[in-house]
Amino acid sequence: MKKLATLICFSYFLFSARAQDTFSIVAVDTVTGEVGSAGASCVDLVNFPQFQTDFLGELLPGLGAINTQSFYDITNQQNARARMLAGDTPQQIINWLVANDVNGTPGTRQYGIAAMVNGKPQTAAYTGADCFDYKAHITGRHYAIQGKILSGQHVLDSMEARFLRAEGDLACKLMAALQGANTVGADTRCAPYGTSSLFAFVKVTSPTDTFNKPSFRVSVRARIAVPFEPIDSLQKIFNATKLCPGVTLSTVEAAAPELSVYPNPTKGKLHIKWPAAARQPLNVRVYSLAGQLVTRYEHVMNETVDMHDLKPGMYMIELECGGKLYRQRVVKTNK
């Protein structure tokens, strides 16, 4: 037992020493009350299975989001949570964390906090003087973006621009922010691997969610030995669950000439005929225009989609076959 405890402590020390190269964002939605976090880092989490991929972001339903990074220490994160639950504002939380750092080394830490305080958004961020360059943070009315060991200020600026420009709900905006940092070496330690990072995540919690059980969470982790771009992989996982307005990917085509989706409008039954599906399995997903996945059919050939139980309105049908995506709008009429 003593050897096991020593091994755990050593692993935690090694992780803390390496978990300092990160870019992330926290934000609140002033309309829905959702709070969210997204981030990525060049740390090979495969070597640290005790840490979930989204460990650096903590969401408190109905209150706010806290990102704790740079020489990550779980006690500082827990203290930040306690201060938010006690009613402190984002800036008060950061002031307390700096004054009461668990190891007395606040200069090595970086924080981003966004919260709803008396019905209004407040944000704050902190970048310690001893964080590795390039380091900086940006705060807006309802978001905070932070990073270190970056290739430059352009990484944070691009994240902010993508976040503010993105259409859709909070999850869509957070995913767009990560795409803003989707460049080789955004986290400079990953430049030799040809990627921006080694793990990435997006998660959002609604006011009615239970703590640590967000209603939306997607993540991906890579490892140094088998490098791939985590943000691209995360986008594919994200798209399989949610469709954001205005999303454009190089693999998406508006329609295929041989594709037939009928009748459109439909009262209930929607028939899909696609000759290509006779050769390869076809995945079918139906999204609301708000981007919520309402039904799906996996690994089928030609398919009949039952839309009887859906409310009248416009929907997006997404078809995946042969490595390409095709999307078409469909109108559901009254029964």
matplotlib code that plots the C-alpha trace (Angstrom):
import matplotlib.pyplot as plt

x = [0.0, 2.9, 4.5, 1.2, 0.7, 4.2, 3.6, 0.4, 2.1, 5.0, 2.6, 0.7, 3.9, 5.0, 1.6, 1.6, 5.1, 4.0, 0.4, 1.3, 0.8, -2.9, -5.4, -8.9, -12.2, -15.0, -18.3, -21.9, -25.1, -27.1, -30.3, -30.3, -28.3, -25.9, -22.2, -19.5, -15.8, -13.5, -9.8, -6.9, -3.3, -0.2, -0.1, -0.2, -3.1, -2.8, 0.0, -2.4, -5.6, -6.7, -7.5, -10.5, -9.9, -12.0, -10.3, -9.2, -12.7, -15.2, -18.9, -21.3, -24.8, -26.6, -23.5, -20.4, -17.4, -13.8, -10.7, -7.7, -4.4, -0.6, 1.1, -2.4, -3.2, -6.6, -6.7, -6.7, -9.5, -11.5, -10.9, -12.1, -15.3, -15.8, -15.4, -18.0, -20.4, -19.9, -21.0, -17.7, -17.5, -15.0, -12.5, -12.9, -12.3, -9.0, -7.9, -8.5, -6.7, -3.6, -3.5, -4.1, -2.3, -1.9, 1.9, 2.5, 3.4, 0.5, 2.9, 2.9, -0.9, -3.5, -7.2, -10.3, -13.7, -17.1, -20.2, -23.7, -23.8, -27.2, -28.5, -25.6, -22.4, -19.1, -15.7, -12.1, -8.8, -5.3, -2.0, 0.9, 4.2, 6.0, 3.9, 5.9, 5.7, 3.9, 1.2, -1.8, -5.6, -8.6, -11.8, -15.1, -18.6, -19.4, -16.2, -12.6, -9.9, -6.4, -3.3, 0.4, 3.3, 1.5, 2.9, 1.7, -1.2, -2.9, -4.0, -6.1, -7.3, -8.4, -10.3, -12.1, -13.0, -14.4, -16.3, -18.0, -18.7, -20.2, -23.9, -25.8, -25.9, -23.0, -21.6, -21.4, -19.6, -17.1, -16.4, -15.8, -13.4, -11.3, -11.2, -9.6, -6.6, -6.5, -3.0, 0.2, 2.0, -0.7, 0.6, 4.3, 5.2, 3.1, 4.7, 7.1, 4.1, 2.3, -0.7, -2.2, -2.4, -2.9, -6.3, -9.4, -12.8, -16.1, -18.7, -21.8, -24.1, -27.7, -29.1, -31.0, -28.0, -26.3, -22.8, -20.2, -22.9, -23.1, -25.8, -23.3, -19.7, -17.4, -13.7, -10.8, -7.2, -4.3, -0.8, 2.6, 3.3, 0.2, -0.2, -3.5, -5.2, -7.4, -9.5, -10.4, -11.3, -13.3, -15.2, -16.2, -17.5, -19.2, -21.0, -22.3, -24.2, -25.0, -25.4, -24.5, -26.0, -23.6, -21.1, -19.0, -16.5, -14.4, -16.1, -19.6, -21.5, -25.0, -26.4, -25.5, -27.1, -28.1, -29.6, -33.3, -35.1, -38.9, -41.6, -40.5, -42.5, -43.5, -46.3, -44.3, -42.5, -39.4, -37.8, -34.1, -32.8, -29.1, -27.4, -24.1, -25.7, -26.0, -22.2, -21.4, -23.3, -25.3, -25.6, -28.6, -29.1, -32.0, -31.3, -33.5, -32.4, -31.2, -28.7, -30.1, -29.9, -33.5, -33.1, -30.4, -30.0, -26.6, -25.1, -28.1, -28.6, -31.6, -33.8, -37.3, -37.1, -40.2, -40.8, -44.4, -43.5, -41.6, -43.2, -44.0, -41.1, -37.9, -35.2, -31.8, -31.1, -27.5, -26.3, -22.9, -21.5, -18.0, -16.3, -18.5, -21.4, -24.5, -27.1, -30.6, -33.3, -36.7, -40.0, -42.3, -46.0, -49.0, -50.2]
y = [0.0, 2.4, 1.7, 2.3, 5.6, 6.7, 5.8, 7.8, 10.8, 10.5, 10.3, 13.3, 15.3, 14.3, 15.3, 18.6, 19.4, 18.7, 19.9, 23.5, 23.9, 24.6, 26.9, 27.0, 29.0, 29.3, 31.0, 31.5, 31.9, 34.7, 33.5, 29.8, 29.9, 27.3, 27.4, 25.7, 25.0, 23.9, 23.3, 21.4, 20.7, 18.9, 16.4, 12.7, 11.8, 8.1, 8.1, 9.5, 7.4, 8.7, 12.1, 12.5, 14.4, 17.4, 17.5, 21.2, 22.5, 22.5, 23.4, 24.4, 24.2, 27.6, 29.3, 29.3, 27.6, 27.5, 26.4, 25.6, 25.1, 25.5, 23.3, 22.0, 21.2, 19.6, 21.3, 24.8, 23.7, 22.4, 25.7, 27.6, 25.6, 26.2, 29.9, 30.0, 28.0, 30.4, 33.3, 34.9, 36.7, 35.5, 38.2, 37.5, 33.8, 34.6, 37.0, 34.3, 31.6, 33.9, 34.7, 31.1, 29.0, 25.5, 25.4, 29.2, 29.4, 31.4, 32.8, 29.4, 29.2, 30.2, 30.5, 31.5, 32.0, 33.0, 33.1, 34.5, 36.9, 38.3, 37.5, 39.2, 37.7, 38.3, 37.0, 37.1, 35.5, 35.3, 34.5, 34.1, 35.8, 32.5, 30.7, 29.7, 32.0, 32.8, 33.4, 35.7, 35.8, 37.6, 38.4, 39.5, 40.2, 36.5, 34.6, 34.2, 32.7, 31.8, 29.9, 29.5, 28.0, 29.3, 30.1, 33.7, 36.0, 35.1, 31.8, 33.5, 36.2, 33.6, 31.6, 34.8, 35.8, 32.3, 32.2, 35.6, 34.9, 31.4, 30.7, 28.4, 27.5, 27.7, 24.3, 25.4, 28.5, 26.7, 24.2, 27.1, 28.7, 25.5, 25.5, 29.0, 27.3, 24.4, 25.1, 23.1, 24.1, 26.3, 24.6, 24.9, 21.6, 19.8, 21.4, 18.3, 16.1, 18.2, 18.9, 21.7, 19.6, 16.0, 16.2, 18.4, 18.7, 20.6, 20.4, 22.4, 22.1, 23.5, 24.9, 21.7, 19.4, 17.6, 18.6, 16.6, 15.3, 17.9, 17.5, 17.8, 16.5, 15.4, 14.7, 13.0, 12.2, 11.3, 10.1, 11.1, 7.7, 7.9, 11.6, 12.9, 16.3, 16.1, 19.2, 17.7, 14.4, 16.2, 18.1, 14.7, 13.4, 16.8, 16.6, 13.1, 14.5, 18.1, 20.2, 23.9, 26.5, 27.6, 24.8, 24.2, 21.3, 20.3, 16.8, 18.2, 18.6, 20.1, 17.3, 14.4, 14.2, 10.6, 11.2, 11.2, 12.2, 12.2, 13.3, 16.8, 18.2, 15.0, 14.2, 11.4, 8.9, 10.1, 7.8, 7.9, 6.4, 6.6, 4.1, 4.6, 3.1, -0.2, -0.5, 1.0, 1.3, 4.6, 6.6, 8.8, 11.6, 14.0, 17.4, 20.2, 23.6, 24.4, 21.6, 19.0, 15.4, 14.0, 10.6, 8.4, 5.3, 3.6, 1.3, 0.8, 0.7, 2.6, 3.8, 5.1, 7.6, 7.9, 11.5, 11.1, 12.0, 15.1, 18.6, 20.4, 22.4, 22.3, 19.7, 18.9, 15.4, 14.4, 11.3, 9.8, 7.4, 6.6, 9.2, 12.1, 14.0, 15.2, 17.4, 18.4, 20.4, 18.7, 20.1, 18.2, 19.2, 18.5, 14.9]
z = [0.0, 0.8, -2.6, -4.3, -2.5, -3.4, -7.1, -7.2, -5.6, -8.1, -11.0, -9.7, -9.4, -12.9, -14.3, -12.5, -13.8, -17.4, -17.4, -18.1, -21.8, -22.4, -24.2, -23.0, -22.7, -20.2, -21.0, -19.8, -21.9, -20.4, -22.0, -21.3, -18.1, -19.5, -18.5, -20.5, -20.8, -23.6, -23.9, -25.3, -24.2, -25.3, -22.5, -23.3, -21.0, -21.9, -19.4, -16.7, -16.9, -13.5, -15.2, -17.3, -20.6, -19.4, -15.9, -16.1, -16.6, -13.8, -14.2, -11.5, -12.8, -12.7, -11.3, -13.5, -15.1, -13.8, -15.8, -13.7, -15.6, -15.6, -12.9, -12.3, -8.7, -7.8, -4.4, -6.1, -8.3, -5.3, -3.5, -6.5, -6.5, -2.8, -3.2, -6.1, -4.0, -1.2, -3.5, -4.5, -7.8, -10.4, -9.5, -5.8, -6.4, -8.3, -5.6, -3.0, -5.0, -5.5, -1.8, -0.7, -3.3, -2.0, -2.6, -2.2, -5.9, -7.5, -10.2, -11.9, -12.2, -14.8, -14.3, -16.3, -14.6, -16.0, -13.8, -13.5, -10.5, -9.5, -13.0, -14.8, -16.4, -14.8, -15.8, -14.7, -15.6, -14.2, -15.7, -13.3, -14.1, -13.9, -16.5, -19.6, -22.6, -24.7, -22.0, -21.9, -21.4, -22.8, -21.0, -22.5, -21.0, -20.8, -21.6, -20.6, -22.8, -21.6, -22.6, -22.2, -24.1, -27.2, -30.5, -30.0, -29.2, -32.5, -31.0, -28.3, -30.8, -33.2, -30.5, -29.5, -33.0, -33.8, -30.5, -31.1, -34.8, -34.4, -34.7, -32.5, -28.8, -26.3, -27.3, -30.9, -29.9, -27.7, -30.4, -32.8, -30.3, -30.3, -34.1, -33.8, -32.3, -34.7, -36.1, -35.8, -32.7, -31.3, -28.1, -29.1, -27.5, -30.1, -33.1, -33.5, -33.8, -36.4, -34.2, -32.1, -29.0, -27.7, -26.1, -26.4, -24.9, -24.9, -22.2, -21.3, -18.3, -18.0, -14.7, -14.1, -14.5, -11.6, -10.7, -12.7, -15.0, -17.8, -20.4, -23.2, -23.1, -25.9, -25.7, -27.4, -26.5, -28.7, -27.8, -29.0, -30.6, -32.8, -33.5, -35.0, -34.7, -31.6, -32.6, -36.0, -34.3, -31.7, -34.4, -36.0, -32.6, -32.0, -35.4, -34.7, -31.7, -32.6, -35.8, -35.5, -37.9, -40.6, -40.0, -43.1, -43.4, -46.4, -46.3, -46.4, -49.7, -50.0, -52.0, -54.2, -57.7, -57.3, -53.8, -53.4, -50.2, -50.5, -50.0, -49.0, -47.3, -45.5, -43.0, -41.4, -43.6, -45.3, -47.9, -48.7, -51.9, -52.6, -55.0, -53.2, -50.1, -51.9, -51.9, -48.4, -45.1, -44.7, -41.5, -41.2, -38.6, -38.2, -36.5, -35.4, -36.8, -33.3, -33.8, -31.5, -32.7, -32.7, -34.3, -36.0, -38.0, -38.2, -40.8, -43.0, -46.8, -48.1, -45.3, -44.3, -41.6, -39.3, -38.5, -37.2, -33.6, -34.5, -34.3, -37.5, -38.8, -40.7, -40.0, -41.3, -42.7, -42.6, -44.6, -44.1, -46.7, -48.0, -45.9, -47.1, -45.5, -47.3, -45.8, -46.9, -45.3, -44.9, -43.9, -41.5, -41.8, -39.6, -39.3]

ax = plt.figure().add_subplot(projection="3d")
ax.plot(x, y, z, "-o")
ax.set_aspect("equal")
plt.show()
